[in-house]
Amino acid sequence: MKSIRYLAWIPPVGSLLGPLLHNDVHPFILGMPFILGWISVWLLLTTPVMALVYFLDPANRGPADDEAAT
């Protein structure tokens, strides 16, 4: 199940590859230069990816000891 944690590497790698692969202002993404649009898209994609990692991690499945006592 440790392979699920590799999903956490997708947002940083994705956000860093855009400027390296396409270092130019054109094309525009939603009126923003490409690099700013690329980083904004990856900023928005980071939340669902990290939520997926959290929900698929078996360590987060059971109730915590403190919550089970109350």
PQR file with spaces between the fields and no chain letter, atoms N, CA, C, O and H, PARSE charges and radii, in Angstrom:
ATOM       1  N    MET     1       0.806   -1.207    0.000 -0.4000 1.5000
ATOM       2  CA   MET     1       0.000    0.000    0.000 -0.0000 2.0000
ATOM       3  C    MET     1       0.847    1.268    0.000  0.5500 1.7000
ATOM       4  O    MET     1       0.314    2.375   -0.083 -0.5500 1.4000
ATOM       5  N    LYS     2       2.154    1.106    0.092 -0.4000 1.5000
ATOM       6  CA   LYS     2       2.992    2.296    0.066 -0.0000 2.0000
ATOM       7  C    LYS     2       3.017    2.933   -1.320  0.5500 1.7000
ATOM       8  O    LYS     2       3.403    4.093   -1.465 -0.5500 1.4000
ATOM       9  H    LYS     2       2.586    0.207    0.159  0.4000 1.0000
ATOM      10  N    SER     3       2.606    2.178   -2.334 -0.4000 1.5000
ATOM      11  CA   SER     3       2.589    2.758   -3.677 -0.0000 2.0000
ATOM      12  C    SER     3       1.549    3.863   -3.801  0.5500 1.7000
ATOM      13  O    SER     3       1.664    4.723   -4.675 -0.5500 1.4000
ATOM      14  H    SER     3       2.293    1.236   -2.216  0.4000 1.0000
ATOM      15  N    ILE     4       0.534    3.853   -2.936 -0.4000 1.5000
ATOM      16  CA   ILE     4      -0.472    4.916   -2.956 -0.0000 2.0000
ATOM      17  C    ILE     4       0.162    6.250   -2.571  0.5500 1.7000
ATOM      18  O    ILE     4      -0.248    7.303   -3.058 -0.5500 1.4000
ATOM      19  H    ILE     4       0.441    3.154   -2.226  0.4000 1.0000
ATOM      20  N    ARG     5       1.144    6.199   -1.713 -0.4000 1.5000
ATOM      21  CA   ARG     5       1.801    7.438   -1.287 -0.0000 2.0000
ATOM      22  C    ARG     5       2.610    8.083   -2.408  0.5500 1.7000
ATOM      23  O    ARG     5       2.959    9.261   -2.326 -0.5500 1.4000
ATOM      24  H    ARG     5       1.478    5.344   -1.317  0.4000 1.0000
ATOM      25  N    TYR     6       2.906    7.322   -3.443 -0.4000 1.5000
ATOM      26  CA   TYR     6       3.591    7.917   -4.591 -0.0000 2.0000
ATOM      27  C    TYR     6       2.699    8.916   -5.321  0.5500 1.7000
ATOM      28  O    TYR     6       3.199    9.768   -6.055 -0.5500 1.4000
ATOM      29  H    TYR     6       2.624    6.365   -3.510  0.4000 1.0000
ATOM      30  N    LEU     7       1.393    8.822   -5.130 -0.4000 1.5000
ATOM      31  CA   LEU     7       0.481    9.813   -5.715 -0.0000 2.0000
ATOM      32  C    LEU     7       0.770   11.215   -5.190  0.5500 1.7000
ATOM      33  O    LEU     7       0.486   12.204   -5.866 -0.5500 1.4000
ATOM      34  H    LEU     7       0.987    8.129   -4.534  0.4000 1.0000
ATOM      35  N    ALA     8       1.329   11.303   -3.996 -0.4000 1.5000
ATOM      36  CA   ALA     8       1.645   12.608   -3.418 -0.0000 2.0000
ATOM      37  C    ALA     8       2.742   13.325   -4.202  0.5500 1.7000
ATOM      38  O    ALA     8       2.904   14.539   -4.072 -0.5500 1.4000
ATOM      39  H    ALA     8       1.559   10.500   -3.447  0.4000 1.0000
ATOM      40  N    TRP     9       3.487   12.591   -5.006 -0.4000 1.5000
ATOM      41  CA   TRP     9       4.541   13.218   -5.815 -0.0000 2.0000
ATOM      42  C    TRP     9       4.003   13.856   -7.090  0.5500 1.7000
ATOM      43  O    TRP     9       4.708   14.643   -7.722 -0.5500 1.4000
ATOM      44  H    TRP     9       3.356   11.605   -5.112  0.4000 1.0000
ATOM      45  N    ILE    10       2.785   13.541   -7.478 -0.4000 1.5000
ATOM      46  CA   ILE    10       2.236   14.057   -8.736 -0.0000 2.0000
ATOM      47  C    ILE    10       2.124   15.583   -8.744  0.5500 1.7000
ATOM      48  O    ILE    10       2.580   16.195   -9.710 -0.5500 1.4000
ATOM      49  H    ILE    10       2.213   12.902   -6.964  0.4000 1.0000
ATOM      50  N    PRO    11       1.544   16.242   -7.723 -0.5600 1.5000
ATOM      51  CA   PRO    11       1.430   17.706   -7.785  0.2800 2.0000
ATOM      52  C    PRO    11       2.768   18.457   -7.845  0.5500 1.7000
ATOM      53  O    PRO    11       2.902   19.362   -8.668 -0.5500 1.4000
ATOM      54  N    PRO    12       3.768   18.121   -7.007 -0.5600 1.5000
ATOM      55  CA   PRO    12       5.019   18.880   -7.129  0.2800 2.0000
ATOM      56  C    PRO    12       5.728   18.653   -8.456  0.5500 1.7000
ATOM      57  O    PRO    12       6.273   19.590   -9.041 -0.5500 1.4000
ATOM      58  N    VAL    13       5.724   17.411   -8.932 -0.4000 1.5000
ATOM      59  CA   VAL    13       6.381   17.128  -10.208 -0.0000 2.0000
ATOM      60  C    VAL    13       5.637   17.817  -11.348  0.5500 1.7000
ATOM      61  O    VAL    13       6.261   18.398  -12.236 -0.5500 1.4000
ATOM      62  H    VAL    13       5.282   16.650   -8.457  0.4000 1.0000
ATOM      63  N    GLY    14       4.321   17.754  -11.327 -0.4000 1.5000
ATOM      64  CA   GLY    14       3.529   18.398  -12.375 -0.0000 2.0000
ATOM      65  C    GLY    14       3.691   19.902  -12.398  0.5500 1.7000
ATOM      66  O    GLY    14       3.755   20.507  -13.468 -0.5500 1.4000
ATOM      67  H    GLY    14       3.814   17.281  -10.605  0.4000 1.0000
ATOM      68  N    SER    15       3.757   20.512  -11.217 -0.4000 1.5000
ATOM      69  CA   SER    15       3.896   21.969  -11.185 -0.0000 2.0000
ATOM      70  C    SER    15       5.296   22.415  -11.594  0.5500 1.7000
ATOM      71  O    SER    15       5.468   23.533  -12.079 -0.5500 1.4000
ATOM      72  H    SER    15       3.704   20.020  -10.348  0.4000 1.0000
ATOM      73  N    LEU    16       6.282   21.569  -11.408 -0.4000 1.5000
ATOM      74  CA   LEU    16       7.644   21.940  -11.792 -0.0000 2.0000
ATOM      75  C    LEU    16       7.958   21.635  -13.251  0.5500 1.7000
ATOM      76  O    LEU    16       8.845   22.267  -13.824 -0.5500 1.4000
ATOM      77  H    LEU    16       6.142   20.660  -11.014  0.4000 1.0000
ATOM      78  N    LEU    17       7.264   20.694  -13.863 -0.4000 1.5000
ATOM      79  CA   LEU    17       7.565   20.335  -15.247 -0.0000 2.0000
ATOM      80  C    LEU    17       7.047   21.341  -16.266  0.5500 1.7000
ATOM      81  O    LEU    17       7.640   21.484  -17.334 -0.5500 1.4000
ATOM      82  H    LEU    17       6.543   20.181  -13.397  0.4000 1.0000
ATOM      83  N    GLY    18       5.973   22.031  -15.971 -0.4000 1.5000
ATOM      84  CA   GLY    18       5.410   22.994  -16.917 -0.0000 2.0000
ATOM      85  C    GLY    18       6.378   24.094  -17.317  0.5500 1.7000
ATOM      86  O    GLY    18       6.616   24.299  -18.507 -0.5500 1.4000
ATOM      87  H    GLY    18       5.491   21.915  -15.102  0.4000 1.0000
ATOM      88  N    PRO    19       6.947   24.814  -16.341 -0.5600 1.5000
ATOM      89  CA   PRO    19       7.899   25.856  -16.712  0.2800 2.0000
ATOM      90  C    PRO    19       9.157   25.318  -17.384  0.5500 1.7000
ATOM      91  O    PRO    19       9.767   26.010  -18.198 -0.5500 1.4000
ATOM      92  N    LEU    20       9.549   24.100  -17.053 -0.4000 1.5000
ATOM      93  CA   LEU    20      10.739   23.537  -17.691 -0.0000 2.0000
ATOM      94  C    LEU    20      10.476   23.132  -19.135  0.5500 1.7000
ATOM      95  O    LEU    20      11.345   23.284  -19.994 -0.5500 1.4000
ATOM      96  H    LEU    20       9.053   23.537  -16.392  0.4000 1.0000
ATOM      97  N    LEU    21       9.284   22.619  -19.402 -0.4000 1.5000
ATOM      98  CA   LEU    21       8.974   22.144  -20.745 -0.0000 2.0000
ATOM      99  C    LEU    21       8.534   23.249  -21.695  0.5500 1.7000
ATOM     100  O    LEU    21       8.745   23.150  -22.904 -0.5500 1.4000
ATOM     101  H    LEU    21       8.578   22.496  -18.705  0.4000 1.0000
ATOM     102  N    HIS    22       7.925   24.297  -21.158 -0.4000 1.5000
ATOM     103  CA   HIS    22       7.367   25.333  -22.025 -0.0000 2.0000
ATOM     104  C    HIS    22       7.618   26.690  -21.388  0.5500 1.7000
ATOM     105  O    HIS    22       6.720   27.260  -20.767 -0.5500 1.4000
ATOM     106  H    HIS    22       7.753   24.377  -20.176  0.4000 1.0000
ATOM     107  N    ASN    23       8.805   27.201  -21.532 -0.4000 1.5000
ATOM     108  CA   ASN    23       9.190   28.468  -20.925 -0.0000 2.0000
ATOM     109  C    ASN    23       8.874   29.606  -21.894  0.5500 1.7000
ATOM     110  O    ASN    23       9.770   30.165  -22.527 -0.5500 1.4000
ATOM     111  H    ASN    23       9.535   26.738  -22.036  0.4000 1.0000
ATOM     112  N    ASP    24       7.591   29.940  -21.998 -0.4000 1.5000
ATOM     113  CA   ASP    24       7.145   30.990  -22.903 -0.0000 2.0000
ATOM     114  C    ASP    24       5.842   31.569  -22.363  0.5500 1.7000
ATOM     115  O    ASP    24       5.127   30.902  -21.614 -0.5500 1.4000
ATOM     116  H    ASP    24       6.863   29.487  -21.484  0.4000 1.0000
ATOM     117  N    VAL    25       5.532   32.806  -22.739 -0.4000 1.5000
ATOM     118  CA   VAL    25       4.310   33.448  -22.271 -0.0000 2.0000
ATOM     119  C    VAL    25       3.100   32.894  -23.011  0.5500 1.7000
ATOM     120  O    VAL    25       2.043   32.726  -22.403 -0.5500 1.4000
ATOM     121  H    VAL    25       6.113   33.348  -23.347  0.4000 1.0000
ATOM     122  N    HIS    26       3.221   32.608  -24.286 -0.4000 1.5000
ATOM     123  CA   HIS    26       2.104   32.127  -25.103 -0.0000 2.0000
ATOM     124  C    HIS    26       2.059   30.619  -25.065  0.5500 1.7000
ATOM     125  O    HIS    26       3.140   30.028  -25.080 -0.5500 1.4000
ATOM     126  H    HIS    26       4.080   32.744  -24.780  0.4000 1.0000
ATOM     127  N    PRO    27       0.997   29.962  -25.019 -0.5600 1.5000
ATOM     128  CA   PRO    27      -0.393   30.381  -25.067  0.2800 2.0000
ATOM     129  C    PRO    27      -0.884   30.861  -23.708  0.5500 1.7000
ATOM     130  O    PRO    27      -0.226   30.670  -22.685 -0.5500 1.4000
ATOM     131  N    PHE    28      -2.043   31.481  -23.722 -0.4000 1.5000
ATOM     132  CA   PHE    28      -2.656   31.952  -22.488 -0.0000 2.0000
ATOM     133  C    PHE    28      -3.655   30.912  -21.981  0.5500 1.7000
ATOM     134  O    PHE    28      -4.354   30.272  -22.767 -0.5500 1.4000
ATOM     135  H    PHE    28      -2.577   31.636  -24.552  0.4000 1.0000
ATOM     136  N    ILE    29      -3.709   30.755  -20.676 -0.4000 1.5000
ATOM     137  CA   ILE    29      -4.677   29.861  -20.026 -0.0000 2.0000
ATOM     138  C    ILE    29      -5.584   30.738  -19.183  0.5500 1.7000
ATOM     139  O    ILE    29      -5.147   31.304  -18.180 -0.5500 1.4000
ATOM     140  H    ILE    29      -3.141   31.274  -20.038  0.4000 1.0000
ATOM     141  N    LEU    30      -6.849   30.855  -19.582 -0.4000 1.5000
ATOM     142  CA   LEU    30      -7.824   31.702  -18.895 -0.0000 2.0000
ATOM     143  C    LEU    30      -7.327   33.139  -18.743  0.5500 1.7000
ATOM     144  O    LEU    30      -7.557   33.776  -17.715 -0.5500 1.4000
ATOM     145  H    LEU    30      -7.204   30.395  -20.396  0.4000 1.0000
ATOM     146  N    GLY    31      -6.652   33.637  -19.759 -0.4000 1.5000
ATOM     147  CA   GLY    31      -6.171   35.010  -19.755 -0.0000 2.0000
ATOM     148  C    GLY    31      -4.859   35.218  -19.014  0.5500 1.7000
ATOM     149  O    GLY    31      -4.359   36.341  -18.944 -0.5500 1.4000
ATOM     150  H    GLY    31      -6.466   33.119  -20.594  0.4000 1.0000
ATOM     151  N    MET    32      -4.302   34.155  -18.465 -0.4000 1.5000
ATOM     152  CA   MET    32      -3.032   34.260  -17.733 -0.0000 2.0000
ATOM     153  C    MET    32      -1.914   33.709  -18.608  0.5500 1.7000
ATOM     154  O    MET    32      -2.154   32.845  -19.452 -0.5500 1.4000
ATOM     155  H    MET    32      -4.708   33.244  -18.522  0.4000 1.0000
ATOM     156  N    PRO    33      -0.695   34.202  -18.413 -0.5600 1.5000
ATOM     157  CA   PRO    33       0.429   33.587  -19.116  0.2800 2.0000
ATOM     158  C    PRO    33       0.512   32.097  -18.772  0.5500 1.7000
ATOM     159  O    PRO    33       0.030   31.661  -17.727 -0.5500 1.4000
ATOM     160  N    PHE    34       1.123   31.338  -19.657 -0.4000 1.5000
ATOM     161  CA   PHE    34       1.134   29.885  -19.523 -0.0000 2.0000
ATOM     162  C    PHE    34       1.669   29.417  -18.177  0.5500 1.7000
ATOM     163  O    PHE    34       1.059   28.557  -17.542 -0.5500 1.4000
ATOM     164  H    PHE    34       1.515   31.692  -20.506  0.4000 1.0000
ATOM     165  N    ILE    35       2.784   29.958  -17.733 -0.4000 1.5000
ATOM     166  CA   ILE    35       3.402   29.483  -16.495 -0.0000 2.0000
ATOM     167  C    ILE    35       2.495   29.756  -15.298  0.5500 1.7000
ATOM     168  O    ILE    35       2.339   28.891  -14.436 -0.5500 1.4000
ATOM     169  H    ILE    35       3.279   30.657  -18.249  0.4000 1.0000
ATOM     170  N    LEU    36       1.897   30.938  -15.231 -0.4000 1.5000
ATOM     171  CA   LEU    36       0.993   31.259  -14.126 -0.0000 2.0000
ATOM     172  C    LEU    36      -0.260   30.386  -14.183  0.5500 1.7000
ATOM     173  O    LEU    36      -0.740   29.925  -13.147 -0.5500 1.4000
ATOM     174  H    LEU    36       2.023   31.641  -15.932  0.4000 1.0000
ATOM     175  N    GLY    37      -0.788   30.157  -15.376 -0.4000 1.5000
ATOM     176  CA   GLY    37      -1.943   29.279  -15.524 -0.0000 2.0000
ATOM     177  C    GLY    37      -1.622   27.842  -15.150  0.5500 1.7000
ATOM     178  O    GLY    37      -2.429   27.171  -14.507 -0.5500 1.4000
ATOM     179  H    GLY    37      -0.398   30.531  -16.217  0.4000 1.0000
ATOM     180  N    TRP    38      -0.452   27.368  -15.546 -0.4000 1.5000
ATOM     181  CA   TRP    38      -0.024   26.007  -15.226 -0.0000 2.0000
ATOM     182  C    TRP    38       0.080   25.811  -13.715  0.5500 1.7000
ATOM     183  O    TRP    38      -0.407   24.817  -13.177 -0.5500 1.4000
ATOM     184  H    TRP    38       0.204   27.913  -16.068  0.4000 1.0000
ATOM     185  N    ILE    39       0.713   26.757  -13.038 -0.4000 1.5000
ATOM     186  CA   ILE    39       0.865   26.662  -11.586 -0.0000 2.0000
ATOM     187  C    ILE    39      -0.493   26.773  -10.899  0.5500 1.7000
ATOM     188  O    ILE    39      -0.734   26.093   -9.902 -0.5500 1.4000
ATOM     189  H    ILE    39       1.108   27.565  -13.475  0.4000 1.0000
ATOM     190  N    SER    40      -1.377   27.615  -11.415 -0.4000 1.5000
ATOM     191  CA   SER    40      -2.717   27.741  -10.823 -0.0000 2.0000
ATOM     192  C    SER    40      -3.518   26.455  -10.974  0.5500 1.7000
ATOM     193  O    SER    40      -4.218   26.051  -10.046 -0.5500 1.4000
ATOM     194  H    SER    40      -1.181   28.167  -12.225  0.4000 1.0000
ATOM     195  N    VAL    41      -3.425   25.816  -12.119 -0.4000 1.5000
ATOM     196  CA   VAL    41      -4.131   24.549  -12.335 -0.0000 2.0000
ATOM     197  C    VAL    41      -3.607   23.485  -11.380  0.5500 1.7000
ATOM     198  O    VAL    41      -4.393   22.739  -10.796 -0.5500 1.4000
ATOM     199  H    VAL    41      -2.857   26.144  -12.874  0.4000 1.0000
ATOM     200  N    TRP    42      -2.296   23.406  -11.213 -0.4000 1.5000
ATOM     201  CA   TRP    42      -1.741   22.403  -10.304 -0.0000 2.0000
ATOM     202  C    TRP    42      -2.035   22.733   -8.854  0.5500 1.7000
ATOM     203  O    TRP    42      -2.142   21.830   -8.024 -0.5500 1.4000
ATOM     204  H    TRP    42      -1.657   24.012  -11.687  0.4000 1.0000
ATOM     205  N    LEU    43      -2.166   23.994   -8.542 -0.4000 1.5000
ATOM     206  CA   LEU    43      -2.565   24.369   -7.184 -0.0000 2.0000
ATOM     207  C    LEU    43      -3.971   23.855   -6.888  0.5500 1.7000
ATOM     208  O    LEU    43      -4.240   23.379   -5.786 -0.5500 1.4000
ATOM     209  H    LEU    43      -2.079   24.727   -9.217  0.4000 1.0000
ATOM     210  N    LEU    44      -4.864   23.950   -7.867 -0.4000 1.5000
ATOM     211  CA   LEU    44      -6.227   23.447   -7.692 -0.0000 2.0000
ATOM     212  C    LEU    44      -6.291   21.919   -7.713  0.5500 1.7000
ATOM     213  O    LEU    44      -7.144   21.331   -7.048 -0.5500 1.4000
ATOM     214  H    LEU    44      -4.645   24.337   -8.763  0.4000 1.0000
ATOM     215  N    LEU    45      -5.410   21.274   -8.459 -0.4000 1.5000
ATOM     216  CA   LEU    45      -5.405   19.814   -8.528 -0.0000 2.0000
ATOM     217  C    LEU    45      -4.753   19.160   -7.312  0.5500 1.7000
ATOM     218  O    LEU    45      -4.972   17.976   -7.058 -0.5500 1.4000
ATOM     219  H    LEU    45      -4.717   21.751   -8.999  0.4000 1.0000
ATOM     220  N    THR    46      -3.960   19.912   -6.563 -0.4000 1.5000
ATOM     221  CA   THR    46      -3.272   19.346   -5.409 -0.0000 2.0000
ATOM     222  C    THR    46      -4.258   18.874   -4.348  0.5500 1.7000
ATOM     223  O    THR    46      -4.046   17.824   -3.742 -0.5500 1.4000
ATOM     224  H    THR    46      -3.782   20.874   -6.770  0.4000 1.0000
ATOM     225  N    THR    47      -5.323   19.618   -4.111 -0.4000 1.5000
ATOM     226  CA   THR    47      -6.283   19.251   -3.068 -0.0000 2.0000
ATOM     227  C    THR    47      -6.959   17.912   -3.346  0.5500 1.7000
ATOM     228  O    THR    47      -6.978   17.067   -2.451 -0.5500 1.4000
ATOM     229  H    THR    47      -5.495   20.471   -4.604  0.4000 1.0000
ATOM     230  N    PRO    48      -7.518   17.666   -4.543 -0.5600 1.5000
ATOM     231  CA   PRO    48      -8.124   16.348   -4.758  0.2800 2.0000
ATOM     232  C    PRO    48      -7.119   15.201   -4.730  0.5500 1.7000
ATOM     233  O    PRO    48      -7.440   14.107   -4.265 -0.5500 1.4000
ATOM     234  N    VAL    49      -5.910   15.442   -5.221 -0.4000 1.5000
ATOM     235  CA   VAL    49      -4.906   14.375   -5.208 -0.0000 2.0000
ATOM     236  C    VAL    49      -4.527   14.016   -3.778  0.5500 1.7000
ATOM     237  O    VAL    49      -4.426   12.836   -3.441 -0.5500 1.4000
ATOM     238  H    VAL    49      -5.649   16.330   -5.598  0.4000 1.0000
ATOM     239  N    MET    50      -4.315   15.026   -2.931 -0.4000 1.5000
ATOM     240  CA   MET    50      -3.947   14.745   -1.547 -0.0000 2.0000
ATOM     241  C    MET    50      -5.120   14.138   -0.772  0.5500 1.7000
ATOM     242  O    MET    50      -4.906   13.320    0.122 -0.5500 1.4000
ATOM     243  H    MET    50      -4.397   15.985   -3.205  0.4000 1.0000
ATOM     244  N    ALA    51      -6.354   14.527   -1.103 -0.4000 1.5000
ATOM     245  CA   ALA    51      -7.520   13.900   -0.474 -0.0000 2.0000
ATOM     246  C    ALA    51      -7.611   12.431   -0.877  0.5500 1.7000
ATOM     247  O    ALA    51      -7.955   11.585   -0.051 -0.5500 1.4000
ATOM     248  H    ALA    51      -6.527   15.192   -1.830  0.4000 1.0000
ATOM     249  N    LEU    52      -7.310   12.122   -2.125 -0.4000 1.5000
ATOM     250  CA   LEU    52      -7.298   10.740   -2.583 -0.0000 2.0000
ATOM     251  C    LEU    52      -6.242    9.929   -1.844  0.5500 1.7000
ATOM     252  O    LEU    52      -6.501    8.794   -1.443 -0.5500 1.4000
ATOM     253  H    LEU    52      -7.030   12.809   -2.795  0.4000 1.0000
ATOM     254  N    VAL    53      -5.063   10.496   -1.662 -0.4000 1.5000
ATOM     255  CA   VAL    53      -4.010    9.817   -0.904 -0.0000 2.0000
ATOM     256  C    VAL    53      -4.476    9.561    0.519  0.5500 1.7000
ATOM     257  O    VAL    53      -4.250    8.479    1.062 -0.5500 1.4000
ATOM     258  H    VAL    53      -4.853   11.418   -1.988  0.4000 1.0000
ATOM     259  N    TYR    54      -5.119   10.536    1.123 -0.4000 1.5000
ATOM     260  CA   TYR    54      -5.592   10.388    2.501 -0.0000 2.0000
ATOM     261  C    TYR    54      -6.637    9.279    2.615  0.5500 1.7000
ATOM     262  O    TYR    54      -6.557    8.440    3.512 -0.5500 1.4000
ATOM     263  H    TYR    54      -5.303   11.415    0.683  0.4000 1.0000
ATOM     264  N    PHE    55      -7.617    9.272    1.710 -0.4000 1.5000
ATOM     265  CA   PHE    55      -8.697    8.295    1.805 -0.0000 2.0000
ATOM     266  C    PHE    55      -8.261    6.887    1.413  0.5500 1.7000
ATOM     267  O    PHE    55      -8.848    5.916    1.891 -0.5500 1.4000
ATOM     268  H    PHE    55      -7.682    9.954    0.981  0.4000 1.0000
ATOM     269  N    LEU    56      -7.256    6.748    0.563 -0.4000 1.5000
ATOM     270  CA   LEU    56      -6.790    5.425    0.161 -0.0000 2.0000
ATOM     271  C    LEU    56      -5.749    4.843    1.108  0.5500 1.7000
ATOM     272  O    LEU    56      -5.437    3.656    1.020 -0.5500 1.4000
ATOM     273  H    LEU    56      -6.780    7.537    0.174  0.4000 1.0000
ATOM     274  N    ASP    57      -5.213    5.645    2.000 -0.4000 1.5000
ATOM     275  CA   ASP    57      -4.200    5.172    2.943 -0.0000 2.0000
ATOM     276  C    ASP    57      -4.873    4.338    4.031  0.5500 1.7000
ATOM     277  O    ASP    57      -5.755    4.842    4.726 -0.5500 1.4000
ATOM     278  H    ASP    57      -5.467    6.610    2.072  0.4000 1.0000
ATOM     279  N    PRO    58      -4.483    3.084    4.192 -0.5600 1.5000
ATOM     280  CA   PRO    58      -5.143    2.235    5.188  0.2800 2.0000
ATOM     281  C    PRO    58      -4.925    2.701    6.623  0.5500 1.7000
ATOM     282  O    PRO    58      -5.708    2.335    7.500 -0.5500 1.4000
ATOM     283  N    ALA    59      -3.913    3.480    6.891 -0.4000 1.5000
ATOM     284  CA   ALA    59      -3.665    3.972    8.249 -0.0000 2.0000
ATOM     285  C    ALA    59      -4.752    4.937    8.701  0.5500 1.7000
ATOM     286  O    ALA    59      -4.903    5.163    9.902 -0.5500 1.4000
ATOM     287  H    ALA    59      -3.277    3.778    6.179  0.4000 1.0000
ATOM     288  N    ASN    60      -5.504    5.507    7.784 -0.4000 1.5000
ATOM     289  CA   ASN    60      -6.544    6.476    8.130 -0.0000 2.0000
ATOM     290  C    ASN    60      -7.938    5.861    8.177  0.5500 1.7000
ATOM     291  O    ASN    60      -8.917    6.598    8.293 -0.5500 1.4000
ATOM     292  H    ASN    60      -5.381    5.324    6.809  0.4000 1.0000
ATOM     293  N    ARG    61      -8.059    4.559    8.093 -0.4000 1.5000
ATOM     294  CA   ARG    61      -9.376    3.926    7.994 -0.0000 2.0000
ATOM     295  C    ARG    61     -10.073    3.754    9.333  0.5500 1.7000
ATOM     296  O    ARG    61     -11.282    3.971    9.415 -0.5500 1.4000
ATOM     297  H    ARG    61      -7.263    3.961    7.999  0.4000 1.0000
ATOM     298  N    GLY    62      -9.364    3.376   10.377 -0.4000 1.5000
ATOM     299  CA   GLY    62     -10.009    3.087   11.652 -0.0000 2.0000
ATOM     300  C    GLY    62     -10.207    4.335   12.486  0.5500 1.7000
ATOM     301  O    GLY    62      -9.564    5.356   12.243 -0.5500 1.4000
ATOM     302  H    GLY    62      -8.382    3.200   10.311  0.4000 1.0000
ATOM     303  N    PRO    63     -11.109    4.260   13.488 -0.5600 1.5000
ATOM     304  CA   PRO    63     -11.290    5.417   14.375  0.2800 2.0000
ATOM     305  C    PRO    63     -10.081    5.584   15.285  0.5500 1.7000
ATOM     306  O    PRO    63      -9.435    4.610   15.671 -0.5500 1.4000
ATOM     307  N    ALA    64      -9.794    6.811   15.615 -0.4000 1.5000
ATOM     308  CA   ALA    64      -8.681    7.090   16.517 -0.0000 2.0000
ATOM     309  C    ALA    64      -9.034    6.609   17.918  0.5500 1.7000
ATOM     310  O    ALA    64     -10.214    6.478   18.245 -0.5500 1.4000
ATOM     311  H    ALA    64     -10.319    7.602   15.301  0.4000 1.0000
ATOM     312  N    ASP    65      -8.033    6.346   18.747 -0.4000 1.5000
ATOM     313  CA   ASP    65      -8.265    5.858   20.105 -0.0000 2.0000
ATOM     314  C    ASP    65      -9.028    6.873   20.939  0.5500 1.7000
ATOM     315  O    ASP    65      -9.887    6.498   21.738 -0.5500 1.4000
ATOM     316  H    ASP    65      -7.075    6.452   18.482  0.4000 1.0000
ATOM     317  N    ASP    66      -8.724    8.155   20.763 -0.4000 1.5000
ATOM     318  CA   ASP    66      -9.398    9.201   21.532 -0.0000 2.0000
ATOM     319  C    ASP    66     -10.872    9.313   21.141  0.5500 1.7000
ATOM     320  O    ASP    66     -11.726    9.520   22.004 -0.5500 1.4000
ATOM     321  H    ASP    66      -8.026    8.460   20.114  0.4000 1.0000
ATOM     322  N    GLU    67     -11.174    9.178   19.859 -0.4000 1.5000
ATOM     323  CA   GLU    67     -12.551    9.308   19.395 -0.0000 2.0000
ATOM     324  C    GLU    67     -13.389    8.092   19.777  0.5500 1.7000
ATOM     325  O    GLU    67     -14.591    8.227   20.005 -0.5500 1.4000
ATOM     326  H    GLU    67     -10.481    9.010   19.159  0.4000 1.0000
ATOM     327  N    ALA    68     -12.791    6.923   19.852 -0.4000 1.5000
ATOM     328  CA   ALA    68     -13.539    5.715   20.180 -0.0000 2.0000
ATOM     329  C    ALA    68     -13.960    5.701   21.651  0.5500 1.7000
ATOM     330  O    ALA    68     -14.955    5.067   22.000 -0.5500 1.4000
ATOM     331  H    ALA    68     -11.814    6.813   19.667  0.4000 1.0000
ATOM     332  N    ALA    69     -13.215    6.391   22.516 -0.4000 1.5000
ATOM     333  CA   ALA    69     -13.518    6.403   23.948 -0.0000 2.0000
ATOM     334  C    ALA    69     -14.720    7.282   24.260  0.5500 1.7000
ATOM     335  O    ALA    69     -15.399    7.052   25.261 -0.5500 1.4000
ATOM     336  H    ALA    69     -12.406    6.906   22.233  0.4000 1.0000
ATOM     337  N    THR    70     -15.002    8.283   23.431 -0.4000 1.5000
ATOM     338  CA   THR    70     -16.128    9.183   23.724 -0.0000 2.0000
ATOM     339  C    THR    70     -17.400    8.764   23.075  0.5500 1.7000
ATOM     340  O    THR    70     -18.424    9.428   23.237 -0.5500 1.4000
ATOM     341  H    THR    70     -14.451    8.470   22.618  0.4000 1.0000
